[in-house]
Amino acid sequence: MSQVAVRALPVASGQRELTKIFSGVAKIVAKERYRNFCRLTFRCPEIAGRALPGQFVNLYLDGLRSETEFERLGLPMAAILPRPFSIAKTVPLRKGEIQSDTPQALSVLFEIRGIGTNWLAQLTTDVPVRIAGPLGKGFWLPEEAKVAVMVAGGIGVAPFPFLAEKLKRQGIETILLLGAQTKEKLPFDPVRAEYPLMRNGRPLSYWGVDEFESIGVRSAIALDKPEEGFFAGTVVQLLEAWLSTQKERNGIVIYGCGPIPMLKALAKFASANNLHCQVSLEERMGCGVGICFGCSIPIKDGGYKLCCLDGPVFDASEVDWEAMRNA
């Protein structure tokens, strides 16, 4: 089997570059439904082969040769714009004559919320969907990094399977902390953590996340509504509890994704503890390529940056959190 070199994450924000964009059609090769969540996997080597964690794709609601046509008539413009989704994972799709480790497919994970995501969740395998990507600028890994802690709120976990695999391959100790209001709102199945995170001789959470535990990433789950075996509180409080067990804090890097109030709290906590923190932001996008200026992010030094071109990943310290929308 041929081997490919592991593409390393950039070591600084300024080293990230926009990738050549593929715009075309990709077929769905796998579909998973879990409660109110859906994961679609597309065969698209043009995107999968050059994507990096934190980048995203646009999916267009065309209904190309699909029995499930998207009805546009009478809908507002926002309902028919392309949907941006974080790239959740890339896979080699070793099948038949394909024996390369080069990624051939990519998956997106989303919560079924409105017209667009409901339509996408109804699609089946072999259906072609118009797609564009990879878009935006993703995560980076500072040279001094030794431990990466991914902090996710609900469906904010979407970009982290891809990031976790990349970090593991680069020899970085990686941890996932996932928060949700209730167990029913977790995007992944909880499983008994094989090596739970400990404090004072007791696990912070007996439960981890199957998607991450299966690749050797230690994980813990926080629930706002207390339930036996889970950490009781927010995911930022879970991070605070874990950090209190760490004697050595040099080299800890925080990666966050989730709702804005959670990210505000995470950025404040990271600043107070002198921790490097990157956040993946979600903004309403019209185009995803910097034409419409609809996804502006307020910056502390004044002015704005675009989520689709300068992000969606930003250094948490540069964002003007007081000016950010809470939606």
Buried (B, 14 or more C-beta within 10 A) or exposed (E): EEEEEEEEBBEEBEEBEBBEBBEEBBBBBBBEEEEBBBBBBBBBBBBBBBBBBBBBBBBBBBBEEBEEEBEEEEEEEEBBBBBBBBBBBBBBBEEEEEEBEBBBBBBBBBBBEEBBBEBBBBBEEEBBBBBBBBBBBBBBBBEEBEBBBBBBBBBBBBBBBBBBBBBBEBEBBBBBBBBBEEBEBBBBBBBEBEEBBEEEEEBBBBBBBEBBBEEEBBBBBBBBEEBEBBBBBBBBBBBBBBBEEEEEEEBBBBBBBBBBBBBBBBBBBBEEBEBBBBBBBBBEBBBBBBEBEBBBBBBEEEEBBBBBBBBBBBBBBBBBBEEBEEE
